[in-house]
Structure formats: C-alpha cells, structure tokens
Amino acid sequence: AVGCTTSPVRPDVFLITVNTLRRDHVSAYNAASPVQTPAIDALADDGIRFTDAFSPISVTGPAFASAMTGLNPEGHGVMVNLFRNGAPLDESHTTLAERMKAASYMTGAFVSAFTLRPALGLNQGFDVYNSGGAKNRTGDITAAAFSSWLRVQEGPVFSWYHSFDPHGPVSRHLNESDLHPELE
C-alpha cells in the first residue's frame, strides 16, 4: 500500500547452552541416546539445530568468550579460566550481546557456572547479567531467574540461558564426612 510503512518483525533470540552435555546424549541428535531429552527435542524441532558446531577450546571461560565474540582464543586473549589466573575478556572486543543491544534488543544473561561470573567480561552488552557469583548453581535456580526477567520484557529480547548441571557437582567443597561417612 502507498504510504504504508511497516517495520520488519524482529524475533526473540534465545541462546541456550549446557556445559559438558554430549551430543550423543540428546535424543534430538541420537534416537538411541541413553537418556531422553523431550524438552530439548521440542526446542530443536522448533528452532535452529546446529549439527556440526565445535568449540575452539575445551575450557568453559575461553569457549564462551569465543562464542560471544566470534573469535578464537588467540584473538580475544581469554586462554584459561579466571580461577586458574586467566585474563578476562578485554572491553575492546565487541560481544554478541553488544550487537544485539545496538539493534534495540533487551538483553539478559542467566548463567549457572561460576567460571562465567561477571568478572570474566561476558557481561558486556547485557542489561542483566545474572549469575551465581563465585559459586555454581543448579539450572532450576538459573531458569527461575531467567523466567522472572523474561515475563516482564517488552519488545524483542536476546537472552542467554546457561546450565552447568551435567558438569556436576554444583558444590566443589565436600565435608570430610561426605568422603568418609563411617567417621560420623
């Protein structure tokens, strides 16, 4: 129609990551998986499924720095996790969240692994960066925070939900009695 201006609909974009989840343990990729993953399968059926995506490094912090910048570890400089005296992502690197924010998306990250805490620098561009701080937390706690945030957003969102659950254990500190119950 003449004089009609419609702007294109911008879809919500959800990045869902699960630390150490093996592809062959997701039934959307492997019908013979030893576990069934119906929720992930439904997302895979309704979303974009990558079949040949590989991380440039097997270390959490550097791997996600690569995912958020599109650079290999040598390019962004995050080579090891912070708790191993690694360097955080330098602010000079542009993240996916910064690009989405510049495109007028509301941005929120909800991460479970302490290796992804804000000090790593992946919070660049996120309106909200919700983490467990210096501790890992279970995915249900992260999901509750994510869900609360998502319910009140207006307009397009870019969000990142990260679960650490398959990595386990959530707590790194065991009591001596946990290791040796016979001592109680």
Secondary structure, DSSP 8 states (H G I E B T S, - for coil): -TT---------EEEEEETT--GGGSTTT-TT-SS--HHHHHHHHHS---SS---S-SSHHHHHHHHHHS--HHHH---S-GGGT-----TTS--HHHHHHHTT-EEEEEE--GGGSGGGSTTTT-SEEE--TTS---HHHHHHHHHHHHHT--S-EEEEEEE-TTT--S-----HHHH-GGG-
